[in-house]
Amino acid sequence: MIIIFLSIFLAAIPFGVASAIYAHEANNYGYAERKARMRGTTPPSAPKFHTKMASIVSVIVVALYILTESYVIVPAGHIGVQVTFGTVNQTTLTEGLHFVNPFSGIKNVEVRLVSTKLENASAGTRDLQQVHTNIVVNYRLDGTKAAHIYKEFGLDLQDRVILPILNESFKAVTAHYTSEELITKRDQVSQQIREELNSKLMKYSITVGDISLVNFGFSAEYQKAIEAKVTATQSKLKAEQDLARIEVEAKQEIAKAEGRAKAIQIETQAINSQGGASYVQLKAIEKWNGKLPETMAGSSTPFINLK
């Protein structure tokens, strides 16, 4: 409808200009005619309204305007949907330059990968705990169904379709896991939410890419309970590690004692088998520093029987 009103407005401009020129010439003609009568001369010819010229100019202006409105550019990553007098044309436009009906409006529907975020989603776990999180989902529209999608949902697809179904899928999947499993099995939970969401959005010609669960949060009381459990687990693990270390050290000491006892046993057997006095003298020689022992009189007395 806008193009019709603009066309009428543009067509009227040349006639308005011609009317202004005619009015100006008529005013001048009246003055010249009165002056000629007073002098008794022949008055000038009366001005004429140039209807033909105004019509030609109007046609040219309207034609140029309609021609410019007949070309549209669909940006990259979009599909153009034509709407003519409220009717959606099922023939869509790919990205690029197109010549279309000048009375049609073009709605650009994005078909590349789009990201949206569901904030503060809440659900109940299998162990009756409330969990809160933000969910980021990437999705893509089927370009071949762009006209149908626009006709049914317009351009506000996220708020009307995707986010409500995402919230519903999150609640359905979370109910099968405990609060602890949501943390330890985050990847598995994300995959199941993605599958649940994808199955529900297929009928809307929407394909889900990736899903990310951000910032899991629980009630303050449950957070304190989790922290206490983690602290107790860490303390237990440290105690087990200390016990294992003590056992290893004790085994090492036992092994050393057994080694010393075995060495003493071997030496004892050697003394008994090779003669005690000779063996003692041999050990004394091994430990001798090369100095003879001194007596009270100051003379050195050998401690080895040289006979």
KASUL-V98197 format. One record per residue. N is the residue number from 1. SS is DSSP state (a for helix, b for strand, c for the rest). PHI is phi as a letter, one per 30 degrees, with the letter a starting at -180 (999 if undefined). PSI is psi as a letter, one per 30 degrees, with the letter a starting at -180 (999 if undefined). Layout:
N_SS_PHI_PSI ; N_SS_PHI_PSI
This chain:
1_c_999_e ; 2_a_d_e ; 3_a_d_e ; 4_a_d_e ; 5_a_d_e ; 6_a_d_e ; 7_a_d_e ; 8_a_d_e ; 9_a_d_e ; 10_a_d_e ; 11_a_d_f ; 12_a_d_f ; 13_a_d_e ; 14_a_e_e ; 15_a_d_e ; 16_a_d_e ; 17_a_d_e ; 18_a_d_e ; 19_a_d_e ; 20_a_d_e ; 21_a_d_e ; 22_a_d_e ; 23_a_d_e ; 24_a_d_e ; 25_a_d_e ; 26_a_d_e ; 27_a_d_e ; 28_a_d_e ; 29_a_d_e ; 30_a_d_e ; 31_a_d_e ; 32_a_d_e ; 33_a_d_e ; 34_a_d_e ; 35_a_d_e ; 36_a_d_e ; 37_a_d_e ; 38_a_d_e ; 39_a_c_f ; 40_c_i_g ; 41_c_c_l ; 42_c_d_k ; 43_c_d_l ; 44_c_d_l ; 45_c_d_k ; 46_c_d_k ; 47_c_d_l ; 48_c_c_k ; 49_c_d_k ; 50_c_d_i ; 51_a_d_e ; 52_a_d_e ; 53_a_d_e ; 54_a_d_e ; 55_a_d_e ; 56_a_d_e ; 57_a_d_e ; 58_a_d_e ; 59_a_d_e ; 60_a_d_e ; 61_a_d_e ; 62_a_d_e ; 63_a_d_e ; 64_a_d_e ; 65_a_d_e ; 66_a_d_e ; 67_a_d_e ; 68_a_d_e ; 69_a_d_f ; 70_c_d_f ; 71_b_c_k ; 72_b_b_l ; 73_b_c_k ; 74_b_c_k ; 75_c_d_l ; 76_c_d_k ; 77_c_i_g ; 78_b_b_l ; 79_b_b_k ; 80_b_d_k ; 81_b_c_k ; 82_b_d_k ; 83_b_b_j ; 84_b_c_j ; 85_c_h_h ; 86_c_i_f ; 87_b_c_k ; 88_b_d_k ; 89_c_d_k ; 90_c_d_f ; 91_c_d_j ; 92_c_c_l ; 93_b_c_k ; 94_c_d_l ; 95_c_d_k ; 96_b_k_a ; 97_b_c_k ; 98_b_b_k ; 99_b_c_j ; 100_c_b_l ; 101_c_d_k ; 102_c_d_f ; 103_c_c_g ; 104_b_c_k ; 105_b_c_k ; 106_b_c_k ; 107_b_c_k ; 108_b_d_j ; 109_b_c_k ; 110_b_d_k ; 111_c_c_g ; 112_c_d_l ; 113_c_d_k ; 114_b_b_k ; 115_b_c_k ; 116_b_b_l ; 117_b_b_k ; 118_b_c_j ; 119_b_c_k ; 120_b_h_h ; 121_b_d_k ; 122_b_b_k ; 123_b_a_l ; 124_b_c_k ; 125_c_d_l ; 126_c_d_f ; 127_c_c_g ; 128_c_i_h ; 129_c_c_k ; 130_b_c_k ; 131_b_c_k ; 132_b_b_k ; 133_b_a_l ; 134_b_c_k ; 135_b_b_k ; 136_b_c_k ; 137_b_b_k ; 138_b_c_k ; 139_b_b_l ; 140_b_b_k ; 141_b_d_k ; 142_c_d_j ; 143_a_d_f ; 144_a_d_f ; 145_a_c_g ; 146_a_d_e ; 147_a_d_e ; 148_a_d_e ; 149_a_d_e ; 150_a_d_e ; 151_a_d_e ; 152_a_d_e ; 153_a_b_f ; 154_c_i_a ; 155_c_c_f ; 156_c_c_h ; 157_a_d_e ; 158_a_d_e ; 159_a_d_f ; 160_a_d_f ; 161_a_b_e ; 162_a_d_e ; 163_a_d_e ; 164_a_d_e ; 165_a_d_e ; 166_a_d_e ; 167_a_d_e ; 168_a_d_e ; 169_a_d_e ; 170_a_d_e ; 171_a_d_e ; 172_a_d_e ; 173_a_d_e ; 174_a_d_e ; 175_c_d_f ; 176_c_c_g ; 177_c_b_l ; 178_c_d_l ; 179_a_d_e ; 180_a_d_e ; 181_a_d_f ; 182_a_d_e ; 183_a_d_e ; 184_a_d_f ; 185_c_c_h ; 186_a_e_e ; 187_a_d_e ; 188_a_d_e ; 189_a_d_e ; 190_a_d_e ; 191_a_d_e ; 192_a_d_e ; 193_a_d_e ; 194_a_d_e ; 195_a_d_e ; 196_a_d_e ; 197_a_d_e ; 198_a_d_e ; 199_a_d_e ; 200_a_d_f ; 201_a_c_f ; 202_a_d_e ; 203_a_d_f ; 204_a_c_g ; 205_c_i_h ; 206_b_b_k ; 207_b_c_k ; 208_b_c_k ; 209_b_c_c ; 210_b_c_l ; 211_b_b_k ; 212_b_b_k ; 213_b_c_k ; 214_b_c_k ; 215_b_h_i ; 216_b_d_k ; 217_b_b_k ; 218_c_b_a ; 219_c_d_l ; 220_a_d_e ; 221_a_d_e ; 222_a_d_e ; 223_a_d_e ; 224_a_d_e ; 225_a_d_e ; 226_a_d_e ; 227_a_d_e ; 228_a_d_e ; 229_a_d_e ; 230_a_d_e ; 231_a_d_e ; 232_a_d_e ; 233_a_d_e ; 234_a_d_e ; 235_a_d_e ; 236_a_d_e ; 237_a_d_e ; 238_a_d_e ; 239_a_d_e ; 240_a_d_e ; 241_a_d_e ; 242_a_d_e ; 243_a_d_e ; 244_a_d_e ; 245_a_d_e ; 246_a_d_e ; 247_a_d_e ; 248_a_d_e ; 249_a_d_e ; 250_a_d_e ; 251_a_d_e ; 252_a_d_e ; 253_a_d_e ; 254_a_d_e ; 255_a_d_e ; 256_a_d_e ; 257_a_d_e ; 258_a_d_e ; 259_a_d_e ; 260_a_d_e ; 261_a_d_e ; 262_a_d_e ; 263_a_d_e ; 264_a_d_e ; 265_a_d_e ; 266_a_d_e ; 267_a_d_e ; 268_a_d_e ; 269_a_d_e ; 270_a_d_e ; 271_a_d_e ; 272_a_d_e ; 273_a_d_f ; 274_a_c_g ; 275_c_j_k ; 276_a_d_e ; 277_a_d_e ; 278_a_d_e ; 279_a_d_e ; 280_a_d_e ; 281_a_d_e ; 282_a_d_e ; 283_a_d_e ; 284_a_d_e ; 285_a_d_e ; 286_a_d_e ; 287_a_c_f ; 288_c_d_k ; 289_c_c_g ; 290_c_j_f ; 291_c_c_k ; 292_c_d_k ; 293_c_d_k ; 294_b_c_k ; 295_c_c_a ; 296_c_d_f ; 297_c_d_f ; 298_c_j_g ; 299_c_c_l ; 300_b_d_k ; 301_c_c_k ; 302_c_d_k ; 303_c_c_g ; 304_c_c_k ; 305_c_d_j ; 306_c_d_f ; 307_c_d_999
